[in-house]
Amino acid sequence: MKLSRVNTLLLVLIIVINGYTIVVPFLPSLFYKVQTKNGTRIHQLEQKVQAAPPANAPNSLTMPTALFDGQIFDGPDARTLSHGVWHRPGTSTPDRGGNTVVAGHRFTYTNPVGTFYHLDKIKSGDPIGVVWNNKSYRYTVTEVKVVGPNETSIEAPTAIPQLTIYTCTPLWLPKDRLVVIAKPLEVQP
């Protein structure tokens, strides 16, 4: 009798764990559809891109189409990715010009709606905003591409200012990098 209960408990546990493993990756897509149905959330983020930052605002990235608005973290290595958007060491910053490069996880089971889960929704012409040292920088997406995992040219310095954002792709078998490149519009005080 006891063995039967243990077996039943183990079976239920296996079903719950497998259910979690199967269902969780699909939840962010469902939430995206709900949040974009009437366009309110995208509109709020578009307004934030246009607005002046509040005093002492942290460095942040806003991508309305991807429903993303989060802080940018500086750190020496990839462990910084666990906090969210990682400003890649050795790359420029918006206030210096050149190639500002940020990276983020797309999906993890501990954080299913990863930093850049919806980066694949971004398309050419979409607005992106960066707050850096209490100044707003507005960008327009000019290119979306997929490169191999060892493609380092996306982090190379550039003569003209640009923002490069990347994450792993495809979602279920992250063997490549999804890269979004945006050019600046103007600087707002």
OpenMM code with the backbone's topology and positions (N, CA, C; nanometers):
from openmm import Vec3, app, unit

residues = "MET LYS LEU SER ARG VAL ASN THR LEU LEU LEU VAL LEU ILE ILE VAL ILE ASN GLY TYR THR ILE VAL VAL PRO PHE LEU PRO SER LEU PHE TYR LYS VAL GLN THR LYS ASN GLY THR ARG ILE HIS GLN LEU GLU GLN LYS VAL GLN ALA ALA PRO PRO ALA ASN ALA PRO ASN SER LEU THR MET PRO THR ALA LEU PHE ASP GLY GLN ILE PHE ASP GLY PRO ASP ALA ARG THR LEU SER HIS GLY VAL TRP HIS ARG PRO GLY THR SER THR PRO ASP ARG GLY GLY ASN THR VAL VAL ALA GLY HIS ARG PHE THR TYR THR ASN PRO VAL GLY THR PHE TYR HIS LEU ASP LYS ILE LYS SER GLY ASP PRO ILE GLY VAL VAL TRP ASN ASN LYS SER TYR ARG TYR THR VAL THR GLU VAL LYS VAL VAL GLY PRO ASN GLU THR SER ILE GLU ALA PRO THR ALA ILE PRO GLN LEU THR ILE TYR THR CYS THR PRO LEU TRP LEU PRO LYS ASP ARG LEU VAL VAL ILE ALA LYS PRO LEU GLU VAL GLN PRO".split()
positions = [
    Vec3(0.0822, -0.1195, 0.0000),
    Vec3(0.0000, 0.0000, 0.0000),
    Vec3(0.0868, 0.1263, 0.0000),
    Vec3(0.1926, 0.1282, 0.0849),
    Vec3(0.2804, 0.2443, 0.0890),
    Vec3(0.3542, 0.2618, -0.0434),
    Vec3(0.3988, 0.1522, -0.1004),
    Vec3(0.4696, 0.1578, -0.2265),
    Vec3(0.3805, 0.2141, -0.3373),
    Vec3(0.2545, 0.1822, -0.3349),
    Vec3(0.1582, 0.2334, -0.4320),
    Vec3(0.1458, 0.3851, -0.4207),
    Vec3(0.1436, 0.4368, -0.2994),
    Vec3(0.1346, 0.5824, -0.2784),
    Vec3(0.2608, 0.6524, -0.3263),
    Vec3(0.3748, 0.5927, -0.2982),
    Vec3(0.5014, 0.6504, -0.3431),
    Vec3(0.5060, 0.6536, -0.4954),
    Vec3(0.4660, 0.5444, -0.5589),
    Vec3(0.4630, 0.5402, -0.7053),
    Vec3(0.3678, 0.6447, -0.7629),
    Vec3(0.2514, 0.6592, -0.7012),
    Vec3(0.1549, 0.7606, -0.7464),
    Vec3(0.2126, 0.8997, -0.7301),
    Vec3(0.2775, 0.9259, -0.6176),
    Vec3(0.3393, 1.0563, -0.5928),
    Vec3(0.4491, 1.0836, -0.6962),
    Vec3(0.5320, 0.9843, -0.7238),
    Vec3(0.6374, 1.0005, -0.8242),
    Vec3(0.5794, 1.0264, -0.9633),
    Vec3(0.4731, 0.9560, -0.9972),
    Vec3(0.4085, 0.9766, -1.1263),
    Vec3(0.3534, 1.1188, -1.1384),
    Vec3(0.2880, 1.1660, -1.0349),
    Vec3(0.2347, 1.3026, -1.0343),
    Vec3(0.3491, 1.4034, -1.0465),
    Vec3(0.4573, 1.3801, -0.9749),
    Vec3(0.5728, 1.4690, -0.9819),
    Vec3(0.6320, 1.4721, -1.1226),
    Vec3(0.6447, 1.3584, -1.1864),
    Vec3(0.6959, 1.3510, -1.3235),
    Vec3(0.6033, 1.4269, -1.4185),
    Vec3(0.4737, 1.4104, -1.4039),
    Vec3(0.3776, 1.4805, -1.4899),
    Vec3(0.3876, 1.6316, -1.4707),
    Vec3(0.3994, 1.6771, -1.3466),
    Vec3(0.4092, 1.8207, -1.3180),
    Vec3(0.5380, 1.8785, -1.3776),
    Vec3(0.6496, 1.8120, -1.3574),
    Vec3(0.7776, 1.8617, -1.4101),
    Vec3(0.7758, 1.8642, -1.5623),
    Vec3(0.7282, 1.7585, -1.6245),
    Vec3(0.7204, 1.7562, -1.7707),
    Vec3(0.6221, 1.8598, -1.8231),
    Vec3(0.5118, 1.8769, -1.7549),
    Vec3(0.4158, 1.9800, -1.7947),
    Vec3(0.4782, 2.1181, -1.7897),
    Vec3(0.5518, 2.1463, -1.6832),
    Vec3(0.6214, 2.2742, -1.6695),
    Vec3(0.7199, 2.2928, -1.7848),
    Vec3(0.7985, 2.1897, -1.8123),
    Vec3(0.8997, 2.1950, -1.9180),
    Vec3(0.8376, 2.2212, -2.0548),
    Vec3(0.7202, 2.1662, -2.0779),
    Vec3(0.6548, 2.1803, -2.2081),
    Vec3(0.5778, 2.3118, -2.2190),
    Vec3(0.5074, 2.3517, -2.1152),
    Vec3(0.4174, 2.4677, -2.1211),
    Vec3(0.4893, 2.6012, -2.1054),
    Vec3(0.5859, 2.6104, -2.0157),
    Vec3(0.6490, 2.7386, -1.9835),
    Vec3(0.7071, 2.8109, -2.1045),
    Vec3(0.7737, 2.7441, -2.1969),
    Vec3(0.8271, 2.8179, -2.3119),
    Vec3(0.7200, 2.8866, -2.3987),
    Vec3(0.5964, 2.8398, -2.3916),
    Vec3(0.4902, 2.8988, -2.4734),
    Vec3(0.4170, 3.0134, -2.4041),
    Vec3(0.4293, 3.0241, -2.2735),
    Vec3(0.3575, 3.1283, -2.2000),
    Vec3(0.3956, 3.2702, -2.2421),
    Vec3(0.5241, 3.3022, -2.2623),
    Vec3(0.5567, 3.4388, -2.3053),
    Vec3(0.4884, 3.4802, -2.4352),
    Vec3(0.4746, 3.3878, -2.5299),
    Vec3(0.4062, 3.4204, -2.6556),
    Vec3(0.2589, 3.4512, -2.6309),
    Vec3(0.1979, 3.3767, -2.5430),
    Vec3(0.0579, 3.4014, -2.5074),
    Vec3(0.0430, 3.5371, -2.4404),
    Vec3(0.1321, 3.5681, -2.3465),
    Vec3(0.1269, 3.6974, -2.2781),
    Vec3(0.1499, 3.8121, -2.3757),
    Vec3(0.2386, 3.7914, -2.4742),
    Vec3(0.2654, 3.8944, -2.5751),
    Vec3(0.1380, 3.9252, -2.6538),
    Vec3(0.0669, 3.8215, -2.6948),
    Vec3(-0.0567, 3.8415, -2.7703),
    Vec3(-0.1594, 3.9179, -2.6881),
    Vec3(-0.1696, 3.8853, -2.5608),
    Vec3(-0.2650, 3.9541, -2.4734),
    Vec3(-0.2254, 4.1001, -2.4575),
    Vec3(-0.0964, 4.1261, -2.4337),
    Vec3(-0.0506, 4.2627, -2.4098),
    Vec3(-0.0528, 4.3499, -2.5346),
    Vec3(-0.0448, 4.2901, -2.6518),
    Vec3(-0.0440, 4.3707, -2.7746),
    Vec3(-0.1801, 4.3774, -2.8420),
    Vec3(-0.2773, 4.3097, -2.7866),
    Vec3(-0.4094, 4.3032, -2.8508),
    Vec3(-0.4681, 4.4418, -2.8772),
    Vec3(-0.4652, 4.5299, -2.7784),
    Vec3(-0.5216, 4.6634, -2.8003),
    Vec3(-0.4141, 4.7701, -2.8231),
    Vec3(-0.2857, 4.7317, -2.8161),
    Vec3(-0.1771, 4.8245, -2.8462),
    Vec3(-0.1411, 4.9213, -2.7360),
    Vec3(-0.2072, 4.9128, -2.6222),
    Vec3(-0.1829, 5.0079, -2.5138),
    Vec3(-0.0402, 5.0011, -2.4614),
    Vec3(0.0101, 4.8816, -2.4358),
    Vec3(0.1452, 4.8664, -2.3793),
    Vec3(0.2510, 4.9167, -2.4767),
    Vec3(0.2349, 4.8871, -2.6038),
    Vec3(0.3308, 4.9357, -2.7036),
    Vec3(0.3274, 5.0880, -2.7080),
    Vec3(0.2081, 5.1451, -2.7041),
    Vec3(0.1944, 5.2916, -2.7066),
    Vec3(0.2616, 5.3547, -2.5840),
    Vec3(0.2443, 5.2949, -2.4666),
    Vec3(0.3090, 5.3468, -2.3451),
    Vec3(0.4609, 5.3477, -2.3601),
    Vec3(0.5143, 5.2404, -2.4150),
    Vec3(0.6595, 5.2323, -2.4318),
    Vec3(0.7085, 5.3283, -2.5400),
    Vec3(0.6300, 5.3489, -2.6456),
    Vec3(0.6669, 5.4472, -2.7480),
    Vec3(0.6726, 5.5876, -2.6884),
    Vec3(0.5789, 5.6186, -2.5991),
    Vec3(0.5802, 5.7491, -2.5321),
    Vec3(0.7031, 5.7634, -2.4435),
    Vec3(0.7423, 5.6542, -2.3783),
    Vec3(0.8611, 5.6592, -2.2935),
    Vec3(0.9856, 5.6869, -2.3764),
    Vec3(0.9929, 5.6284, -2.4960),
    Vec3(1.1070, 5.6529, -2.5842),
    Vec3(1.1145, 5.8011, -2.6199),
    Vec3(1.0000, 5.8672, -2.6369),
    Vec3(0.9952, 6.0083, -2.6752),
    Vec3(1.0170, 6.1041, -2.5583),
    Vec3(0.9936, 6.0585, -2.4353),
    Vec3(0.9977, 6.1469, -2.3177),
    Vec3(1.1392, 6.1652, -2.2648),
    Vec3(1.1574, 6.2754, -2.1938),
    Vec3(1.2837, 6.2990, -2.1245),
    Vec3(1.2911, 6.2051, -2.0043),
    Vec3(1.4104, 6.1581, -1.9709),
    Vec3(1.4207, 6.0654, -1.8581),
    Vec3(1.4001, 6.1381, -1.7251),
    Vec3(1.3498, 6.0677, -1.6247),
    Vec3(1.3393, 6.1293, -1.4925),
    Vec3(1.4793, 6.1516, -1.4346),
    Vec3(1.4892, 6.2409, -1.3378),
    Vec3(1.6184, 6.2690, -1.2749),
    Vec3(1.6770, 6.1414, -1.2159),
    Vec3(1.8067, 6.1267, -1.2312),
    Vec3(1.8804, 6.0113, -1.1775),
    Vec3(1.8258, 5.8771, -1.2254),
    Vec3(1.7784, 5.8728, -1.3479),
    Vec3(1.7285, 5.7471, -1.4043),
    Vec3(1.8463, 5.6531, -1.4293),
    Vec3(1.8266, 5.5242, -1.4053),
    Vec3(1.9342, 5.4295, -1.4356),
    Vec3(1.9496, 5.4158, -1.5871),
    Vec3(2.0644, 5.3712, -1.6303),
    Vec3(2.0837, 5.3424, -1.7719),
    Vec3(1.9842, 5.2338, -1.8098),
    Vec3(1.9108, 5.2566, -1.9191),
    Vec3(1.8056, 5.1610, -1.9545),
    Vec3(1.7838, 5.1548, -2.1048),
    Vec3(1.7129, 5.0482, -2.1449),
    Vec3(1.6808, 5.0218, -2.2849),
    Vec3(1.5308, 5.0010, -2.2951),
    Vec3(1.4662, 5.0659, -2.3937),
    Vec3(1.3235, 5.0498, -2.4167),
    Vec3(1.3011, 5.0132, -2.5632),
    Vec3(1.2338, 4.8991, -2.5839),
    Vec3(1.2006, 4.8529, -2.7182),
    Vec3(1.0506, 4.8249, -2.7219),
    Vec3(0.9696, 4.9224, -2.7664),
    Vec3(0.8237, 4.9062, -2.7635),
    Vec3(0.7718, 4.7814, -2.8341),
    Vec3(0.8211, 4.7522, -2.9544),
    Vec3(0.7699, 4.6379, -3.0297),
    Vec3(0.7955, 4.5059, -2.9575),
    Vec3(0.9055, 4.4983, -2.8842),
    Vec3(0.9405, 4.3768, -2.8102),
    Vec3(0.8829, 4.3790, -2.6686),
    Vec3(0.8047, 4.4817, -2.6359),
    Vec3(0.7480, 4.4991, -2.5015),
    Vec3(0.8560, 4.4922, -2.3952),
    Vec3(0.9705, 4.5548, -2.4234),
    Vec3(1.0815, 4.5504, -2.3287),
    Vec3(1.1152, 4.6887, -2.2778),
    Vec3(1.1342, 4.6980, -2.1470),
    Vec3(1.1783, 4.8201, -2.0815),
    Vec3(1.2569, 4.7772, -1.9585),
    Vec3(1.3885, 4.7866, -1.9657),
    Vec3(1.4686, 4.7382, -1.8542),
    Vec3(1.6017, 4.8090, -1.8417),
    Vec3(1.6618, 4.7894, -1.7268),
    Vec3(1.7890, 4.8517, -1.6944),
    Vec3(1.9038, 4.7859, -1.7699),
    Vec3(2.0058, 4.8658, -1.8010),
    Vec3(2.1288, 4.8157, -1.8629),
    Vec3(2.2330, 4.8046, -1.7515),
    Vec3(2.2959, 4.6879, -1.7437),
    Vec3(2.3965, 4.6630, -1.6405),
    Vec3(2.5350, 4.6531, -1.7024),
    Vec3(2.6332, 4.7116, -1.6333),
    Vec3(2.7731, 4.6957, -1.6720),
    Vec3(2.8321, 4.5860, -1.5856),
    Vec3(2.9169, 4.5055, -1.6441),
    Vec3(2.9820, 4.3999, -1.5688),
    Vec3(3.0948, 4.3413, -1.6506),
    Vec3(3.1897, 4.2771, -1.5831),
    Vec3(3.3087, 4.2291, -1.6523),
    Vec3(3.2901, 4.1022, -1.7345),
    Vec3(3.1845, 4.0246, -1.7043),
    Vec3(3.1705, 3.8972, -1.7749),
    Vec3(3.0241, 3.8576, -1.7897),
    Vec3(3.0030, 3.7423, -1.8528),
    Vec3(2.8677, 3.6971, -1.8884),
    Vec3(2.7779, 3.6715, -1.7681),
    Vec3(2.8315, 3.6655, -1.6487),
    Vec3(2.7456, 3.6494, -1.5300),
    Vec3(2.6507, 3.7685, -1.5154),
    Vec3(2.6872, 3.8810, -1.5730),
    Vec3(2.6020, 4.0005, -1.5674),
    Vec3(2.4693, 3.9765, -1.6385),
    Vec3(2.4665, 3.8840, -1.7341),
    Vec3(2.3431, 3.8516, -1.8057),
    Vec3(2.2320, 3.8058, -1.7114),
    Vec3(2.2664, 3.7525, -1.5961),
    Vec3(2.1635, 3.7078, -1.5012),
    Vec3(2.0838, 3.8251, -1.4449),
    Vec3(2.1361, 3.9460, -1.4577),
    Vec3(2.0648, 4.0659, -1.4104),
    Vec3(1.9728, 4.1240, -1.5160),
    Vec3(2.0013, 4.0965, -1.6433),
    Vec3(1.9197, 4.1507, -1.7528),
    Vec3(2.0063, 4.1906, -1.8699),
    Vec3(1.9918, 4.3141, -1.9162),
    Vec3(2.0664, 4.3638, -2.0319),
    Vec3(2.2108, 4.3923, -1.9896),
    Vec3(2.3035, 4.3358, -2.0638),
    Vec3(2.4458, 4.3513, -2.0330),
    Vec3(2.5114, 4.4395, -2.1370),
    Vec3(2.5663, 4.5536, -2.0914),
    Vec3(2.6469, 4.6390, -2.1799),
    Vec3(2.7820, 4.5712, -2.1934),
    Vec3(2.8136, 4.5316, -2.3168),
    Vec3(2.9346, 4.4538, -2.3407),
    Vec3(3.0599, 4.5378, -2.3148),
    Vec3(3.1486, 4.4869, -2.2295),
    Vec3(3.2732, 4.5577, -2.2001),
    Vec3(3.3549, 4.5804, -2.3270),
    Vec3(3.4186, 4.6931, -2.3334),
    Vec3(3.5028, 4.7242, -2.4487),
    Vec3(3.4284, 4.7851, -2.5652),
    Vec3(3.2951, 4.7954, -2.5544),
    Vec3(3.2202, 4.8616, -2.6614),
    Vec3(3.1866, 5.0031, -2.6166),
    Vec3(3.1447, 5.0829, -2.7090),
    Vec3(3.1185, 5.2235, -2.6816),
    Vec3(2.9929, 5.2425, -2.5964),
    Vec3(2.9621, 5.3663, -2.5693),
    Vec3(2.8385, 5.4037, -2.5010),
    Vec3(2.7703, 5.5100, -2.5861),
    Vec3(2.6392, 5.5303, -2.5690),
    Vec3(2.5687, 5.6273, -2.6534),
    Vec3(2.6280, 5.7683, -2.6492),
    Vec3(2.6824, 5.8073, -2.5358),
    Vec3(2.7364, 5.9433, -2.5244),
    Vec3(2.8737, 5.9591, -2.5906),
    Vec3(2.9392, 5.8497, -2.6244),
    Vec3(3.0705, 5.8564, -2.6886),
    Vec3(3.0651, 5.8303, -2.8388),
    Vec3(2.9503, 5.7848, -2.8887),
    Vec3(2.9427, 5.7479, -3.0304),
    Vec3(3.0003, 5.6092, -3.0503),
    Vec3(3.0133, 5.5674, -3.1718),
    Vec3(3.0651, 5.4339, -3.1976),
    Vec3(2.9586, 5.3277, -3.1792),
    Vec3(3.0018, 5.2039, -3.1627),
    Vec3(2.9118, 5.0894, -3.1548),
    Vec3(2.8827, 5.0539, -3.0087),
    Vec3(2.7636, 5.0871, -2.9631),
    Vec3(2.7187, 5.0494, -2.8292),
    Vec3(2.6545, 4.9121, -2.8409),
    Vec3(2.7082, 4.8138, -2.7707),
    Vec3(2.6610, 4.6763, -2.7833),
    Vec3(2.6032, 4.6284, -2.6503),
    Vec3(2.4808, 4.5738, -2.6583),
    Vec3(2.4175, 4.5139, -2.5412),
    Vec3(2.3681, 4.3743, -2.5776),
    Vec3(2.3666, 4.2874, -2.4784),
    Vec3(2.3227, 4.1501, -2.5000),
    Vec3(2.2297, 4.1088, -2.3868),
    Vec3(2.1511, 4.0053, -2.4110),
    Vec3(2.0605, 3.9543, -2.3080),
    Vec3(2.0151, 3.8145, -2.3413),
    Vec3(1.9751, 3.7417, -2.2372),
    Vec3(1.9197, 3.6080, -2.2585),
    Vec3(1.7856, 3.6194, -2.3295),
    Vec3(1.7525, 3.5179, -2.4051),
    Vec3(1.6224, 3.5130, -2.4716),
    Vec3(1.5228, 3.4317, -2.3911),
    Vec3(1.5690, 3.3195, -2.3371),
    Vec3(1.4810, 3.2322, -2.2606),
    Vec3(1.5649, 3.1485, -2.1653),
    Vec3(1.5176, 3.1391, -2.0420),
    Vec3(1.5704, 3.0423, -1.9463),
    Vec3(1.4504, 2.9901, -1.8683),
    Vec3(1.4594, 2.8704, -1.8193),
    Vec3(1.3470, 2.8156, -1.7430),
    Vec3(1.3260, 2.8892, -1.6115),
    Vec3(1.4302, 2.9518, -1.5585),
    Vec3(1.4125, 3.0298, -1.4358),
    Vec3(1.3539, 3.1674, -1.4645),
    Vec3(1.3683, 3.2149, -1.5889),
    Vec3(1.3097, 3.3424, -1.6302),
    Vec3(1.2557, 3.3246, -1.7723),
    Vec3(1.1374, 3.2609, -1.7851),
    Vec3(1.0849, 3.2288, -1.9178),
    Vec3(1.0721, 3.3490, -2.0114),
    Vec3(1.0257, 3.4629, -1.9602),
    Vec3(1.0210, 3.5816, -2.0444),
    Vec3(1.1569, 3.6476, -2.0267),
    Vec3(1.2564, 3.5888, -2.0915),
    Vec3(1.3917, 3.6394, -2.0795),
    Vec3(1.4002, 3.7834, -2.1264),
    Vec3(1.5126, 3.8416, -2.1013),
    Vec3(1.5339, 3.9815, -2.1347),
    Vec3(1.4908, 4.0131, -2.2776),
    Vec3(1.5357, 3.9330, -2.3728),
    Vec3(1.5077, 3.9595, -2.5142),
    Vec3(1.4220, 3.8504, -2.5775),
    Vec3(1.3276, 3.7946, -2.5034),
    Vec3(1.2422, 3.6876, -2.5557),
    Vec3(1.1735, 3.7303, -2.6858),
    Vec3(1.1241, 3.8544, -2.6908),
    Vec3(1.0481, 3.9016, -2.8067),
    Vec3(1.1320, 3.9839, -2.9043),
    Vec3(1.2646, 3.9706, -2.8985),
    Vec3(1.3498, 4.0473, -2.9901),
    Vec3(1.3193, 4.0135, -3.1357),
    Vec3(1.2687, 3.8934, -3.1601),
    Vec3(1.2346, 3.8547, -3.2972),
    Vec3(1.1147, 3.9311, -3.3528),
    Vec3(1.0439, 4.0052, -3.2705),
    Vec3(0.9299, 4.0857, -3.3169),
    Vec3(0.9765, 4.2190, -3.3767),
    Vec3(1.0989, 4.2583, -3.3469),
    Vec3(1.1542, 4.3851, -3.3950),
    Vec3(1.1745, 4.3779, -3.5465),
    Vec3(1.1436, 4.4913, -3.6126),
    Vec3(1.1651, 4.4988, -3.7568),
    Vec3(1.2228, 4.6355, -3.7928),
    Vec3(1.2712, 4.6457, -3.9110),
    Vec3(1.3304, 4.7705, -3.9587),
    Vec3(1.2299, 4.8853, -3.9454),
    Vec3(1.2778, 4.9989, -3.8957),
    Vec3(1.1928, 5.1160, -3.8781),
    Vec3(1.1362, 5.1301, -3.7373),
    Vec3(1.1481, 5.0273, -3.6532),
    Vec3(1.0954, 5.0344, -3.5165),
    Vec3(1.1790, 5.1286, -3.4303),
    Vec3(1.1144, 5.1987, -3.3356),
    Vec3(1.1884, 5.2867, -3.2463),
    Vec3(1.2487, 5.2100, -3.1285),
    Vec3(1.3619, 5.2582, -3.0822),
    Vec3(1.4276, 5.2056, -2.9624),
    Vec3(1.4794, 5.3258, -2.8851),
    Vec3(1.4679, 5.3212, -2.7547),
    Vec3(1.5190, 5.4290, -2.6709),
    Vec3(1.6215, 5.3780, -2.5711),
    Vec3(1.7227, 5.4603, -2.5479),
    Vec3(1.8237, 5.4300, -2.4467),
    Vec3(1.8364, 5.5524, -2.3574),
    Vec3(1.8371, 5.5293, -2.2280),
    Vec3(1.8712, 5.6351, -2.1331),
    Vec3(2.0113, 5.6024, -2.0852),
    Vec3(2.1017, 5.6989, -2.1036),
    Vec3(2.2400, 5.6775, -2.0628),
    Vec3(2.2901, 5.8044, -1.9958),
    Vec3(2.3340, 5.7928, -1.8734),
    Vec3(2.3810, 5.9073, -1.7949),
    Vec3(2.2807, 6.0227, -1.7970),
    Vec3(2.1537, 5.9891, -1.7751),
    Vec3(2.0431, 6.0847, -1.7672),
    Vec3(2.0141, 6.1598, -1.8965),
    Vec3(2.0532, 6.1049, -2.0090),
    Vec3(2.0178, 6.1611, -2.1388),
    Vec3(1.9448, 6.0536, -2.2183),
    Vec3(1.8462, 6.0975, -2.2969),
    Vec3(1.7722, 6.0051, -2.3833),
    Vec3(1.8350, 5.9999, -2.5216),
    Vec3(1.8502, 5.8790, -2.5712),
    Vec3(1.9002, 5.8566, -2.7065),
    Vec3(1.7941, 5.7764, -2.7799),
    Vec3(1.7507, 5.8290, -2.8928),
    Vec3(1.6480, 5.7597, -2.9716),
    Vec3(1.7108, 5.6994, -3.0963),
    Vec3(1.6685, 5.5785, -3.1253),
    Vec3(1.7227, 5.5041, -3.2385),
    Vec3(1.6094, 5.4521, -3.3260),
    Vec3(1.6440, 5.4230, -3.4506),
    Vec3(1.5537, 5.3544, -3.5427),
    Vec3(1.6250, 5.2294, -3.5916),
    Vec3(1.5540, 5.1184, -3.5874),
    Vec3(1.6119, 4.9922, -3.6315),
    Vec3(1.6363, 4.9987, -3.7821),
    Vec3(1.7584, 4.9645, -3.8222),
    Vec3(1.7936, 4.9661, -3.9639),
    Vec3(1.8208, 4.8265, -4.0191),
    Vec3(1.8472, 4.7304, -3.9294),
    Vec3(1.8810, 4.5964, -3.9772),
    Vec3(1.8517, 4.4929, -3.8690),
    Vec3(1.7985, 4.3801, -3.9110),
    Vec3(1.7779, 4.2641, -3.8244),
    Vec3(1.8365, 4.1450, -3.8985),
    Vec3(1.9262, 4.0727, -3.8335),
    Vec3(1.9915, 3.9616, -3.9016),
    Vec3(2.0270, 3.8516, -3.8030),
    Vec3(2.0609, 3.7363, -3.8569),
    Vec3(2.1069, 3.6234, -3.7784),
    Vec3(2.2508, 3.5948, -3.8195),
    Vec3(2.3381, 3.5793, -3.7194),
    Vec3(2.4784, 3.5481, -3.7453),
    Vec3(2.5172, 3.4255, -3.6637),
    Vec3(2.6297, 3.3684, -3.6949),
    Vec3(2.6790, 3.2534, -3.6202),
    Vec3(2.7223, 3.2923, -3.4799),
    Vec3(2.7363, 3.1945, -3.3919),
    Vec3(2.7691, 3.2236, -3.2518),
    Vec3(2.9086, 3.2809, -3.2322),
    Vec3(2.9971, 3.2632, -3.3272),
    Vec3(3.1338, 3.3132, -3.3140),
    Vec3(3.1587, 3.4396, -3.3953),
    Vec3(3.0525, 3.4997, -3.4469),
    Vec3(3.0649, 3.6204, -3.5292),
    Vec3(3.0927, 3.7400, -3.4379),
    Vec3(3.2188, 3.7821, -3.4333),
    Vec3(3.2567, 3.8921, -3.3437),
    Vec3(3.2476, 4.0290, -3.4100),
    Vec3(3.2268, 4.0333, -3.5402),
    Vec3(3.2214, 4.1622, -3.6102),
    Vec3(3.1052, 4.2488, -3.5612),
    Vec3(3.0012, 4.1880, -3.5024),
    Vec3(2.8881, 4.2683, -3.4539),
    Vec3(2.9275, 4.3573, -3.3369),
    Vec3(3.0393, 4.3257, -3.2707),
    Vec3(3.0867, 4.4075, -3.1594),
    Vec3(3.2008, 4.5008, -3.1993),
    Vec3(3.2388, 4.4999, -3.3258),
    Vec3(3.3509, 4.5822, -3.3717),
    Vec3(3.3179, 4.7308, -3.3599),
    Vec3(3.4179, 4.8123, -3.3310),
    Vec3(3.3956, 4.9576, -3.3272),
    Vec3(3.3484, 5.0086, -3.4631),
    Vec3(3.2671, 5.1120, -3.4598),
    Vec3(3.2195, 5.1746, -3.5834),
    Vec3(3.2528, 5.3232, -3.5808),
    Vec3(3.2700, 5.3803, -3.6991),
    Vec3(3.3016, 5.5229, -3.7091),
    Vec3(3.1794, 5.6082, -3.6773),
    Vec3(3.0617, 5.5557, -3.7083),
    Vec3(2.9394, 5.6307, -3.6795),
    Vec3(2.8659, 5.5637, -3.5634),
    Vec3(2.7890, 5.6411, -3.4870),
    Vec3(2.7170, 5.5830, -3.3734),
    Vec3(2.6131, 5.4803, -3.4180),
    Vec3(2.6042, 5.3720, -3.3438),
    Vec3(2.4992, 5.2732, -3.3660),
    Vec3(2.4786, 5.1951, -3.2375),
    Vec3(2.3623, 5.1333, -3.2294),
    Vec3(2.3273, 5.0466, -3.1181),
    Vec3(2.3140, 4.9055, -3.1737),
    Vec3(2.3847, 4.8107, -3.1136),
    Vec3(2.3765, 4.6708, -3.1542),
    Vec3(2.3226, 4.5907, -3.0363),
    Vec3(2.2146, 4.5176, -3.0617),
    Vec3(2.1487, 4.4367, -2.9593),
    Vec3(2.1505, 4.2929, -3.0089),
    Vec3(2.1878, 4.1977, -2.9219),
    Vec3(2.1821, 4.0601, -2.9676),
    Vec3(2.1455, 3.9621, -2.8574),
    Vec3(2.0963, 3.8469, -2.9028),
    Vec3(2.0558, 3.7382, -2.8160),
    Vec3(2.0682, 3.6075, -2.8930),
    Vec3(2.0433, 3.4973, -2.8252),
    Vec3(2.0498, 3.3661, -2.8903),
    Vec3(1.9249, 3.3406, -2.9743),
    Vec3(1.9425, 3.2630, -3.0796),
    Vec3(1.8307, 3.2214, -3.1642),
    Vec3(1.8672, 3.0916, -3.2336),
    Vec3(1.7763, 3.0072, -3.2758),
    Vec3(1.6332, 3.0149, -3.2514),
    Vec3(1.6017, 2.9826, -3.1054),
    Vec3(1.4790, 3.0099, -3.0711),
    Vec3(1.4372, 3.0006, -2.9320),
    Vec3(1.4623, 2.8630, -2.8717),
    Vec3(1.4322, 2.7555, -2.9439),
    Vec3(1.4395, 2.6211, -2.8859),
    Vec3(1.5757, 2.5564, -2.9012),
    Vec3(1.6550, 2.6024, -2.9952),
    Vec3(1.7870, 2.5458, -3.0182),
    Vec3(1.8832, 2.6618, -3.0435),
    Vec3(1.9221, 2.7322, -2.9385),
    Vec3(1.9995, 2.8559, -2.9560),
    Vec3(2.1415, 2.8317, -3.0054),
    Vec3(2.1534, 2.8188, -3.1372),
    Vec3(2.2838, 2.7938, -3.1971),
    Vec3(2.3408, 2.9169, -3.2675),
    Vec3(2.2609, 3.0183, -3.2902),
    Vec3(2.3051, 3.1393, -3.3590),
    Vec3(2.2741, 3.2620, -3.2741),
    Vec3(2.2985, 3.3796, -3.3314),
    Vec3(2.2695, 3.5064, -3.2640),
    Vec3(2.1737, 3.5885, -3.3494),
    Vec3(2.0676, 3.6383, -3.2860),
    Vec3(1.9745, 3.7319, -3.3488),
    Vec3(2.0266, 3.8711, -3.3170),
    Vec3(2.0522, 3.9499, -3.4203),
    Vec3(2.1162, 4.0803, -3.4040),
    Vec3(2.0244, 4.1897, -3.4574),
    Vec3(2.0071, 4.2949, -3.3778),
    Vec3(1.9320, 4.4134, -3.4182),
    Vec3(2.0285, 4.5306, -3.4172),
    Vec3(2.0340, 4.6024, -3.5279),
    Vec3(2.1197, 4.7202, -3.5385),
    Vec3(2.0308, 4.8416, -3.5590),
    Vec3(2.0581, 4.9457, -3.4795),
    Vec3(1.9777, 5.0676, -3.4867),
    Vec3(2.0698, 5.1896, -3.4973),
    Vec3(2.0240, 5.2890, -3.5692),
    Vec3(2.0990, 5.4139, -3.5866),
    Vec3(2.0311, 5.5247, -3.5059),
    Vec3(2.1096, 5.6177, -3.4518),
    Vec3(2.0516, 5.7231, -3.3680),
    Vec3(1.9734, 5.8271, -3.4484),
    Vec3(1.8713, 5.8821, -3.3830),
    Vec3(1.7958, 5.9917, -3.4411),
    Vec3(1.8486, 6.1250, -3.3875),
    Vec3(1.8507, 6.1360, -3.2550),
    Vec3(1.8926, 6.2606, -3.1922),
    Vec3(1.9168, 6.2364, -3.0447),
    Vec3(1.9777, 6.3355, -2.9796),
    Vec3(2.0013, 6.3289, -2.8358),
    Vec3(1.9099, 6.4294, -2.7683),
    Vec3(1.8398, 6.3843, -2.6643),
    Vec3(1.7525, 6.4738, -2.5880),
    Vec3(1.8169, 6.5009, -2.4513),
    Vec3(1.8200, 6.6252, -2.4071),
    Vec3(1.8798, 6.6555, -2.2761),
    Vec3(1.7991, 6.5946, -2.1623),
] * unit.nanometer
topology = app.Topology()
chain = topology.addChain("A")
for resn in residues:
    res = topology.addResidue(resn, chain)
    for name in ("N", "CA", "C"):
        topology.addAtom(name, app.Element.getBySymbol(name[0]), res)
